[in-house]
């Protein structure tokens, strides 16, 4: 000791500088502390500065102090180690005690030589070897291997402390390099609080908060590891299953998002039951999951797994929403390396195969085949254009007349969506509706059609009379949204029309599924005076037992019966008789000839629709017809 100020004298409990200088600092100093100070000495020669929290024991009582070690040039030319320290209070210790330096020295084989008191406080007195500290043997072997190669080791690792497994920042240096008795100096800081927060935040960044499965980012990291492994292993392969739930949006719309979350958790549980070693499961999106399995060379094995998954996901969710089966799934499969060696390409191709499975009827699995991407790209392009087309009025509504043949008078028009895009060409209405349903924007699309149709109705009435009605189709997914009936009613009012001026066409399936729903939007529409029509009757449920329970005023018989009306005459008579019993009107569509029209009229079907009476046309077409008629009169 060369010099100390009054604070130093108080710290060490010495009456004067001479007593401090005479004090023996070496006798009780551990080898680990000596080597640490030696390392500081070597560092400050290069003008390095060290700031650490040290524990000192001046007179048998431990004092914790924030300490700075730096270079100081004495007047006689010697270099000294300047130690500046101040005691820290309880609050400081509570916040920063994890930074207290812990030092120990090891032999090159990893046996403990010496340590400071803080080491014993942290890990106990029974530590004999570095392997006793490390949570796995590999960490210890890596550290010792680097030291033998004279390479530094600096990392955050988990060690087994008296308080349990905790994170420490570990740094090593080699003392007495090149000598037989060279040893390893390790310096540790407890960083458990910070590191635990980092690990937690990283887990959050990679994990879906609802299901605790990997999210998109987490899956990407895992797949990167698999692809990296595949580069070094011959014949390595894995299958990527893209699983999309069919009907999940209807669950959210019918039962609410809280119930939807419960269903997703149950889906997760069912999928996890199929996971084995080497499986990866991720929630990739709202109701889309990615399932990855390694080492699957046989397609039959993958198909068997997919069939089991499809069966499980189609089973009723009895504990959540009763005994009815509400979901199915569509699964697309891409294989590494056969369908691609890039993550995004594999996922894209699995997604394309999944879309193909949906197109084929859902509740099935499909392997990727070249060309499937084209269909998926079209879906993506349409999805990207749809909302813009709605907002900018790029869509059109065409109208097909419904004629009362007993009076030869047009009594209503059916509004039909039409969309021609400059880049995408003609887009089939069914295609647009299906994509809108998958996007969750079906309500925006159908409200646009409804607004346009009711707006045009006023002008149509100038041509066809004030009693003319308008008929508009709506999807089941839309009608399952709470508040849909109220929104429809508001749109009618905004056009200064009466509720019975509008007929909403719904399929049998939609109406049957909602008969027992307390918040059935179809019933709500009827209660407001809006007419309902059962569209495509005879091709869906065709359940006559339910017919009297459906809140519909009209049955619209499918055109399939018209193609061979003679052979279907008995069935058509029965449908008409039952409809009459329930005081329901009948419309039959698909009429293409006078003969068909006359035969069906003789069976009692006076409300008819089809190309014989007129193809779907724009309002401008009818304007031109009216103008031509007026010109001929003049």
N, C-alpha and C positions, 0 to 999 in steps of 0.2 A: 504494500500500500504506500503510495507516494504522498497523496494529499486527500483531505476530505473537508468539506465545509461543516458548519454547525449542525445542519440537518443530517449529515452523515454520522456525526458523532452521536446525535440523538437516536438515529436509526440503529446503530450498532451497540448503543448503551455504553459508550466510552466517555470518560471525563475530558480528555484532551486529545490533540492530534498525535502526540507521542504514543499514547496508549493504543490508538487505532493503528499506528504504523507498526507497533510491536506485536499486534495481534497475529496469531497463527491461522492463516486461511487454508493451508494446505493439508493439514493432518486429517481433518474430517471430510475433505472434499472427495466425492465419488469420482471414479475414473471417467464415468460418463460426463460429469460436469466439467472435469479437467479437459477432456477432449473437445467439449463444446466451446469452452473459452479459447482453446487453441485454434479451433476453426474460426472463431470470431477474430482472433489475432491475425490469422492469415488473411482474413477478409479486409480488415481495416487497413492493412498495409496497402491495399488497392483502393482505399477511401470508401469502402462499403460501410453502411450504417445498418445496425440491427435494432429493431424495436420488438420487444417481447414482454410477456408477463412472466415474471420469475417469482419463485417462492424462496425466501431467505429464512434462516433460523439463527438470528444473532445470539440469543441466550436461551436456547431451548424452546422458544415460542416462534411458531411459523408466522411470517409476515408476507403477504402478497403485494407485489409492487410492479407497476408499469415501468419497464426499464429500457433505456436506450444506450447502446454500445457504439462508440465512435472513436475515431483517431484523434490523438492529442499530442502535439509536439512539445516536449519539455525544453527548458532553456539550455540544458546541457547537451541537447541534440538527440537525446533518446526519444523513442516513440512510446507513448503510454496509451492504455485503453481507458477512455473516459466513460465512466458509468454514471448515468443520470437516472434517478429512480424516485417515484413518489408512491406512497401507500395508496391503496384503493379501498374505497368503502364497500359496505355490503351490497349496495345497489350496483356498483361498478362490477363487483365480483359476479353478481348474479347474471349480468349481461355479457361479461367478457371473460369469465373464468375459463370458458372453452378454449381460449387462446393461450392459456398458461402452457409454457413450454414443458414438454416431457422428453427426457433424453435417456438413452441407454446405449451401451456398447455391446457388440456381439462378436463372437469368433466368426471366421469365414464359413464355418459349418452351421452357424445360426444359434449357438449356445450363448446364453446371457452371461456377460462378464460383470457389468456394473450398470447401475441406474441411479437417477436422482430420486429424492423422496416423493416427488409428484408421481413418478412412475408407479411406485408401490401403492400410493393412494388410489391410483386409477385402476391398476390391474392386480393388486395383491402381492403377497410375498412368495408365492409358490411358482412363479413363472421361471422356467429353466431354459426354454428354447422358443425361438420365433414361431415355430409351428403351433405352440400352445396359444399364441395370440391370434393367429389368423383364422378367419371363418372357413377357409378352405386351404388345403395343402398346396394347391397350385400357386396361390399368391406368394407363399413363403419361398417356394422353389424358384419362382420367377425373380424375386428380390435377390436371393443368393446367387442365382445364375448371372444376373447383371453385375453384381459386385465382383464376381470372379473375372468378368470381362472388363472390369474397371469402367462400367457404365453407370451413370446416376440413376437412381430410382426416385421418382417424384409423382405421387398419385394420391387420390382419395380412396381409402380402402376400409372395409369393415373389420374391426378387431373385437375380441371378446373381453370386455371390461367387467369390473365388479357390478356395474349397473346394467349389464346385458350387452348385446351386440350394438356397437355404435360406430359411427363414421369418424375417421381420423385422417388428417392430412399428414402423409408420411414422406420424409425426405431422408436420404441416406448419403453419406460420404465415406470414403475409405481413408482411414488413418494409417500413418507410417507406410505409405505406398511403397511397394517393392521389397519390403522387409518381411522376414519370416513371421514376426509377431504382429503383422498388420491386422487391424480390426475394423469392424463396421460401426460407424456412429449413426444412430437413428434419432431423428428429431420428430416429435409428434405434436400435433395440435388437435384437440377435440373439436370437430366441425359438425357434430351430429345434428344440431338444430338447423344449421344452414343446409346441410346436405339432405336431411330428411325433407325439408321444404322443397329443395330442388327435385328430389325423387318424386315427391307428391305432385309437383307442378308438371313434371315430365309425364307422369302417369296420366294426369288429367289431359295433357296435350295429345296423348296417344290412345285415350280410352273414351268410349261412349259413356256419358254420365248416367244414362238410364239403365242400360243392360250390363255395364262394366266390361263389355267386349271391346276388342280393338276397334278404333275408328278408322277412317280412311287413311289417315297419316300413319297410324300404328301398323295397319295392314301393309302399307307400302314398305315400311322398314323391314317387316318380317319377310316379305316376298323378296326384297333385295338380298337378304341373307340366304334365302333358298337358292336364288339364281347364282349368287356368288359361289355357293357350295356346288351347284350343278356344273360349273365350269371346270372343276377339278375332279369330278367323279364321272366315270364312264357309265352310260346307260341310265343316268339319273333322270327322274321324271316326277311330275306332280300334276294333279288335276285340280282345276279351279272351277268351283260351282257357284254360279251367280243365281241366288234364290230370291225371287220377287213374290211377295204375297198378293194373291188375287182377292179383291174384295175388302182390303183393309181400310180404304178411304170411306167405304160405306159404314164400317164399324165406327170410325171416328164421327161421321156425320149423324149416325143413328143413336149412338150411345154416349158420345162425348169423348174428349181427348184423354181424360183420366182413365176411362175404361179402355181406351185404345192403348194406353201405356201398359196397363195390366195384361192385355192380350200380347203385346210385344215381349213382355217379361216371360210369359208362358211359352211363347214361340222360342225365345232364347233357351229356356230350360229344355224344351223338346229337341232343339238342335244340338245342345251340349251333350245330350245323352248319346249322340252318335260320334262324339269326338273320341279319338284314341291318341296314342303317342304319335307325334308327327302331324296331327291335325291343327289347323288354324281356323278360328271362327271370328268373323268381324261383322259388325253392323255397319254396312257401307253407306246407307242412306236411311231415309225415313222408314220404309218397310222393305228394304233390300239388304240381304245378307250375303257375304262371301264365305264359302266353306272351301278350305284347301286341304287336300290329303296327298301325302308323299308316297312315292314308290308304287303307283298304281299302273301296271302295264296292261291289265285286262279290262276292256270296256265293260264286260259283264259284271265285274266287281263294282264299277262306278254306277252302272244302271241299277244294280241291286240296292246300293246305298241310296240313290235318288228315290227309288220306289218306296223305300222305308220312310224317308223324310216326307215324301208326298202323302203317304198314309197317315203319318203322325200329325202333320199340319192340317189335314182335312178332318181330323177327329174333332168332335164337339168340345167347346170350352165350357164345360158344365159348371165349374166352380166360379166362373166369371160372369157369363151372360146366359146361363141356362144350357139346355141340352141340344140346341140346334147347331148344325154345322154351318159356320159363317165364313170360313176361309178355305182357300186351296192355295197352291203355289205353282209357279212356272220356274223351271230350272234350266239354265244354259250352261254348257260345259266346254271349257277350253283346256287344252293339255300342253304342258311344257315338256320338251321343247318343240313339239310337232306343230303347234299353232302359233308359235312365236317365242322369242327369248327376251322380250322386253315387257316390263310390268304393265305399262299402260296399254300395250297392244293386246296382251293376254286378257286383261280385264275388259277391254273394249270388245273382244271377240266372244268372251263368255256372255257379255251383255247382249250382243247381237244374237247369239244362240237362244238366250232367254226370251228375247223379243219374238223370235221365230216360234218358240214354244207357246207363247201367248196367242200369236196369230193362228196357230193350229187348234186352238180351243182351250188352252190353259190346263192346269193340273197334269202336267207332263214334263219330261226332261228331253232336251235336244242337244246333241253334240254340234259343235261349230263346224260349218262347211264353208268353203270359199264362196264368196258372193253374198253371204248373209249381212256383211257390213253395209252393202249398198242399201238394203231395205232399212237398216237402222239409221243410216245417214239421212235418208229421206225423212224419217220420223224426227230426227234431230233438227233438220232444216225447217220442217213444218212447225215444230214446237217453237223454234226461235222466231218464226214469222207470225205466228198466230195472234199474239196479243197486239202486235203492231197493226196487223190487218183489221182487227176489231176496232182499235182506237181511231184508225184512219179511214174507216168505212170502205175498206177494200173488198169486203165480202158482198154478196148479193143474196136477195131472197126471190125465188121464183114461186109462182102460184099455179096450182092445178085445181080446176073447178070440181065441185061436187054437185051433181045435177039431180033434181027431182024429176024422174021421167014421167010421172003422172001429169005434171004441168009443163014439162020441158023447160024448167026454169033453174038457173044456177042459184043455189041456196047458200053455198059456202065455198070458201077456198082453203086448201091446205097449203101452208107456208113451208117451203123447202129450201134448205141452205144450198148455195152454190158459191164456189170459190175458184177463181182462176188467177194464178200468180204468174207474173212475167217470167220468173226464173224457174219455178217448180212446175208450172203448167197446171192442168186441171187436177184439183184435189177432191177426191170422192168425199161426200158428206159423212159417210160412216167412218172413214179414215180420220177426218177432222174431229168428229165427236169423240172417237176413241182416244185420240191423242190429247184432246182437251180434258177428258176424264183423268187420264194418267198425270197430266200437268196440274190437276186441281183447279182448272179454270173453266170447267164446263158451264158453271153458272154465268160467267161473263159472256160466253159464246151464246148461250140460249136466251139470256136476257136481251142481247143485241138483236137476235132474230125476232123475239117477241115485240120489242119496241118498234122495229121496222115494219113488221106485219100489221100491228095495230095502227101505226101511222098511215100505212097505205090503205087500210080498210075504209077510211073516210072517203078516199078518192074512188075506190072500187064501188062504193055505194052510189056514187053519181051515175055509174054505168048500169048497175044491177039491182038497185033499190035499197031502201033503208033497212030492210030485214036481213040483209046479207050478213053471214057470220064468218069468223076466221078461226081456223084450226091450226094449232102449233104443237109440234112434237117436243117432248121433254124426256130426258134420260132418267133412269132410276136413281143414279148417283146424285143427280141434281135434286130430285124430289125427296131424297132422304136428308137433305140439309134443313136443319131447323130454321124456320122463318121464311122458307121458300114461298109458301102460300101467301104470306103477307106481302112479300115483294111483288109477286104477280098481281095481286089486288091493287097495289099502289101504282103499278105501271098502267093498268086498265084505267084507273082514275085520272092519271096524268094525260090520257088521250080523250078524256071526257066521254068514255064509253061505259056501257052497262056490263056487269059481270057476265050475263048470259050471251053477250056478243062474242065471247071467246070459248073455244073448246080446247082443252089440253088433252093430247093423245099420249097415253101411257100403255106399255105392254102389259100383258096378263101377269107376267112374272113379278113386275114391280108392284102391282096392286095386291097380288096374293101375299107377297113377302111383308106387306105393310098392313094387312087387315087387322092384325092384333096389336099393332103399335099404337100406344096411347097418344102419341104426338104425330100420327099419320098426316102428312101434308096433303095427301089426296082428299081425305075426309074434310080437312080444313078448307080446301078449295071449294068443295061442294057446299059447305056451310056458308060460304060467301056468295054463292049463286053462280059459280063458274062451272061450266059443263065439263064432264070427263068422258073420254071415249076409250074403249079397250082396243088398242091397235093390234093388228096381225092376229086377230082371234082365230083359234084353231091350230096355230103352229107352236104355241108355247105350252102352258100348263093344260089348257083345254079342260079345266076342271069345272064341270057344271055344278058340282057340289058347292063351289065357292062363288059362283056367278051371282047369286042373290045377295051375297055379302059385300060385293064390290061396290064402292060408291060411284058407279058410272051410270051415265044416262044413255050411252050409245055403244053398240057393239060394231066394230069395224072388221068384217070378215076378210080373211087374207085372200090374195089373188090366186093362191094355189088351188082353190076350189073352182075358179073360173075356167082354167085351162081345159078341164073336162067336166063342165057343169052338169052334163046329162048323167054321168056315172055318180056324181056327188049330190044328185038332186034330193035323195032321201036325207042325207046329212044336212043339207042346206035347209030343208023343210023343218027338220028338228030344231036347228039353231034358231030359225025364225019363230017357231012356236014357243020355245022357251023364252026368247027375248020378249015376245009379246006378253007372256005370263008375268014377266018382271017389269013390264011397262018400259021397255028399253027400245030405242030406235036401232035399226040395222042399216049400215052402209056396207056395200061390197065394192072392193077395188080391183083394178086390173082388167076392166072391160075394154076390149079391143075391136069388137065388131057389133053390128046391129043385131045379129043372131044371138050373141051372148046376152046383150042388153034385154032383148025381148024375152028370152027364156027365164032370166033371173027376175024380170018384172012379173012374169007369170007365177013365180014362186013367192012373190010378195016383197021383193027387194026393189023398192022404187027409188031409193037413194043410191046413186051409182057414181063411180069415179074411174077414170082410166083414159088411155090415149084416144079412145073413140070419141070422147067428149072434149078432149084437149090435153096437149102435153103441158108440162110445167113451163110457164113463160114469165118474163119479167113484167113489171107494171107498165114499162114503156111499150111493150107489145100491145097491151090492152088499150093504152092511150092511142096508139097508132090505129088500132082497129076502130075505135070510137071516132077518131078524126076522119078515117076513110068513110065510115058510115054516114057521118054528118055531111061530108063533101058530096056523097052520092045523092043525099036528099036535096041539097041545094042545087 
